[in-house]
Amino acid sequence: MTQSPQPTDAPPPPMMPPPGSDDLAEALPDEVLILLHPGLGQTAADAIARDYAMGLAETIPLTILGTEAYRLLIVQTRPIGPLVDLLNLDPRIQIAQPNYRYRTMQTQPAPAGPLRQYALERLQAEQANRIARGQGVRVAVIDTRIDASHPALAGRLAGVIDVMGLAERDPGQHGTALAGIIAADGRLRGIAPQVQLLSVQAFTPDPKQAGSSTSSSDKIARAIDVAVDQGARVLNLSFAGPSDPIVGRMVRRSYERGAVIVAAVGNDGQEKTRFPAAFAEVIAVTATDARDRLYTQANRGSFVGVAAPGVDIVTTGPGGTFQSLSGTSMAAAYVSGVAALLLERNPGLTPAEVRALIEGSAQDLGAPGRDSEFGSGRVDAFRAVSRNGQTSQKPPAAK
């Protein structure tokens, strides 16, 4: 039996350049986030808000970091870039940054046609599911709210958490679509139909862009924190935005605690590095079609890890419906499901081992070897699971 790859050292902490003009264009215009040095808390945050003529809007608990972030409102119109630079010189402040926007990665939903799922064929899902179905593995979908009442998702939700503080409880198209790709069971099949889904609502529909939803750095950081604290072994992050120091720190801590983190490379259709996919701890996923061609809108770059089907994907929609979507979001969800299959088979795998199995068993596409379009190639669930020997190990203990 082939042995699992040996654990590798965790990647170095992400290096965060100061925000550039492109990043600032994706920031909320009147907010900043700060992390304080250890030992400082609410009193210091209040003082900082007064010193810089800002308002303290929210304290954000980040349990897995053992600290809080603070969201400050700019009450007098000032450019964010120079203000963040000034705050980062304050000896009380560990990190100051803009509150960035993140956007989900899919096309406008369309009604589904016949429920032929070419993606499962390309991934060899049927063969993989004879070995593992994701049983008992908790996968957090950090996104819009999943429609827990959808018949194809019956019994799959382990919990629903809202970090937005919304009175509106309607399920979202995007989160429900990802849930179906991962866990649907019935006429429509997910890649890991026995996982436990954790729906973490951190996005809301964007009225300015049909079919898209948006969130911000503070909500993403809180959502990751809650998901890991609730025992998620896989985090599905089907969204993209700028480089973000606080989100980067949350990603690294989640990785250290044993969470496999999967993210979409983005749908800008160009050579462009997007986050959280580009953080070193993350499996960055691009999208392919039924003929293994690259999705035309997929981003490219050295950060691309693997490819998975993501074009014309038939999946679940709100209200018991089915829908067809394209985007790197869809591809990332398939890879999250494959990670769950591996973790059911061998709960003791580290995130580095899961990544090595997924990338090492991928079917090479494009230029020979790893490349900036397809990464290591299109994921093959059966090959990955077959290479992963079952053990009696327990999941890594939280640090």
N, C-alpha and C positions, 0 to 999 in steps of 0.2 A: 504493500500500500504506500502510495506517495505521501511523504510527510509534509505537514504544513510548513511554510517558510518560517525561518527563525525570526524572533522579534528584532526589530531595528530600533535604534535610538529615536526618540521623538524629534521631529524637525525643530530647528531653531525658532525662537520667537519671531513673528512676522515683523519685518522692518517697514515702518510706516513713514513714507515721505510726507512733508507738509502738504496740505491740500492745495491743488492747483486750480486754475480757473475752470477747467472742465468739471472737477469734483464739486467746486462751490456752486456751479450751476445746478447741481443736483441736491443742494442742501435747502432745508427750510430757512427762509430768509430772516427769521427773527428769533432763532433758538440756538443755544449751544449746550453741550453736555460736558460735565467734568467728573473726574475721579480724583479724590483727595488722597494724600499720603496716609499710611496707616496711623491710627490713633486720632485722626481728625474726623469729625462727623457733622451733625446738623448745625451746631453752633458756628463752626468754621464756614460751612456753606452759606449760612445766613449772612455772615460777615463779608464773604466774598461778593455776594449779591449786592450788598449795600456799597461796598468799595467801588464796584464797577457800574453802579446805577442800573442794575438789572433786577428782575423779579425771580424769586425761587418758585418755580411752578410745580415741581414734582420731585420726590425722593424715590428712586428706583432700586429696590433690593435686588442684589445679585448674589444669591446664596452661595453658589459654587465658587465665587471669588472671595467670599467672606467680607463683603463690603457693600457700599451703595454707590450708585451714580446719581447725579443731580442734574435736572433739566432747568436751565435758566432762560428767562425771556428777555430779549433786548427791547427795552421800553422806549429808548431813544434811538432813532434811525442811525445805524452805523454799519459800515461794511464788515462782514463776518471775518474775512481773512485776517486783517490787522488785529481785530479783537481777539481771535483765537491765538495769534502769535503773542499778544500781550499777556493773556491768561497763562500761557505755557511758561512764562518767565516767573510767575508767582510761586514762591517756595512752598506754599500750601497745596499746590495743585500737581497731581501726578500726570494727568492727561486732561487736556482741553481740546475739544473738536467740534465741528459743525454737527448738527443733527441731520444726517443724510437721508434721502429718499431711496427706497428700494421698490422695484417693480417686478411683478410676476412675468414669466417668460412663455407666452403663448399667443396664438392668433385669435381672432374673433371666433367664438364657438359657432359651429354649424350643426344642423340636425344630423344625426347619425344615419348612415345607410345600413346595408346588411352588416351583421355583427361578425364579419370575418376579421380575425385578429392576426394579421400577418406578423406582428411583433412577437407573439408567443412562438411562432414557427421559427423566426430568425434567431430567437434566444434559446431554442430547444427547451422551452419551458415544460412541456409535457414530460419529457424524459427526466428533467431536473426534479419535477414534483413527485416522481416515483421514489425519490430519495429524501426530499425535504419539502415542506410546505410553509415554513415560517412559524410553526406552532410555538406559542409561548414567547415569541420575540416581540418586544414593544417598539413600534416605529412611530416617531413623532412627525406629523405633517404640519410644519409651521407655515401657515397660509391663511386663506379664508376658511370659514367654518365648513366642516364636512356635513353633508346631509345624512345624519344617522338613520333616518327613516327609509333610505333607499333599499328596496328589497335585495339588491345584489350585495349590500354591505351589512346585512342582518347579522348581528352578533359580533361584528368585527371591532366596534369602538369600545376601547377601555376607558375613555374619558374625554371630556370636552372642556377646554380651558380658554377663557377669554382674557387676553392681556390688554385689549383695547378699551375695556370699560364701557362697552356699547350696550345701549338698551335694545338695539336692533339685533334680533337673534336669527335672522334668515340665513340659511346656508348659502355658500358661495359656489359659483361654477368651477373656479380653479381648484380649490381644495377638494371638492367632491370628485373632480376628474382625476386628481392624483390618487385619491383613496381607491378608486376603481382600478386604476392601473396596478396598484400594489396588491389590493386585497379582495377584489370582487370575487364572488363565488356563485355560479349559476350559468345561465346562457352566456353571460359575459364573464370572463375569467381574468383574475389578477395573477401576477407572477408569484405571489406568496399568499395564497388564500386563507391561511390560518394565523396570520399575524394578529397582534393586538395593536390597533391604531389609536394613537393619541392625537386628537384634533386640537391644535393650539392656534386659536384665532388671533392672528397678528396683522392681518391685511383687511382692507376695505375696498370695495369697487371704486375705480377712478372714473369720475364722471366726464373727465376730459379725454379719455382714451377708451373706446369700446373694447370690452373683453379683457381689460387689464385691471389689476388691483395694486394698491400702493401701501407702504408702511414706512417706518422711520427707524433710525438707529436705536433709539431707546426702546421701542417696542420689540425689535428683533433681539436685542440683548436680553430683555426680560423673558421673551419666549424661549430662547435657548436655555436660560437658567431654569425655568419651570420644567421644561421637557426633561432635562438631565436629572433634576431633582426628583422627578416622578418616575425615574427608572428607564427612560428611553435608551435603547442600545443603538438605534439608528435615528439620525436626524435628516429629514428630507427638506432641503432648502432650495426650492424651485423658484428662485428670484435672483436679481442681480442689481448691483449698484457700485458706488465708489469704494475705494479702500477705506477702512474704518478701524481706528485703533481699539475702541472698546469692543466692538463685535469680534475683532481679531483675537482679543484676549479671551473672550468667552468661548470662541471656537477652540483655542488651544487648551483651555481648562477642561472643556468637554472631552476632547481627545485624550487628555491625560487620565480622565475618569473612565475611559473605555468606550466612549461613544464613537460609532462610525458616522462620519459626516459626509453627505453627498449633496452636491449643488450643481445647478445649471450654469453653463458657461456664458449664456446670454444670447440675445437675438438681435444684435446690432448689425450683423452681416458684414463684419470687417475684422481686421487684425486689431483686437481691442481686449485688454485685460480687465476682467470684471470680477467682483467680489460678492459673496464669500468664496466663490469657486477657486480663486487664485491663491487663497491661503494655503500654506504648505500642508496643513493637516487634512485638507478636503479632497475628496475624489471629485474631480471636475468633469462633467458629462456634456458631450455634444450630441447632436441628433442626426440620424440617418433615416432614409426612406426604405420602401419595400425592396429596392434594388441595391441597398447598401451605398447609396449616393449621399453625400453630405447635404444636410438641410441648407438651403440657400441663405437663410438669415442667421445661421449659426456663427458665433464669433470664432476666431482662430488665434492661436498663439501657443507658446511653449507650455503654458499652464494646463492645456487640455489633457485630461487623463485617459478617458475612454469614450467610446461612442455607444449609443443604444437607439433603438427605433424611437422616432419622435415626430414623424410626419403622417398626417391623416390617421391619427390614433382614435379609435372608437372606444369610448369609456363612459362612465356614469356622469349624470348631470342632476341638478336639483329637481326635487319633485318627482322622483322615480323615472326620470327621462334618461336618454342616452344622447351623447353628443360626440362630434368629431373635432379634434384639436390638433394643431401642430406647434412644435416649439421644443426648445431644449429643456423646458420644464417637464414635459412628458417623458423624455429620455431619462432624466435624473430619477424620476419615480421608479422606472424599471430597475435601475441600478440599486436603489434603496431596497427594493424587494429582493434582489439577488443577495445583497448583504444579509438580509434577514434569513434567507435559506442557509447561508454559510454559518450563521450564528446558531441556528437551530441544530445543525449538524455537529457543531463544535462550539459550545458556549464560551469556552476559554480563549477563543481567538482575540488577539489585540486588534485595534484599528489598523495598525501597520500590516498585520498578517492578512486581514480581510482585503485590504487594498492590493497586496501582492498577489493574492489568489485571483481577484477580479482582473487585474491588469495582465498577469502572467498567463491567463487562459483565454484572453481575448483573441478574436480572429483578426489578423492583420489586414488593414485596408489602406489604400493610398500608397504613398511611397513606402518602400520596405523599411520595417522598424518603426519606432515611435516617430510621429510627425506632428506638425502644428494644426492639422485639420482633424484627424481621427484619434490622436493620442496613440495609445497602444493598440487600438482597433475596436471592433464591435464586440461587446460583451457576449459571452456564451455561458449561459447559466448552468447547463449540464456539465460542461468541461470544468467550470469552477467548483461545482459541488462534488464532482467525482474526484477531484484532486484533494478534497478536504476530508481527511479521515475523522471519523466520529471518536470523541473522547468523553470521559466522565468529568472533565474539568468544569469548574464553576466560573461564572462571569468574573472579570477582574473586580476586585474590591475597590470601592471609592476611596480616593486618597484625601 
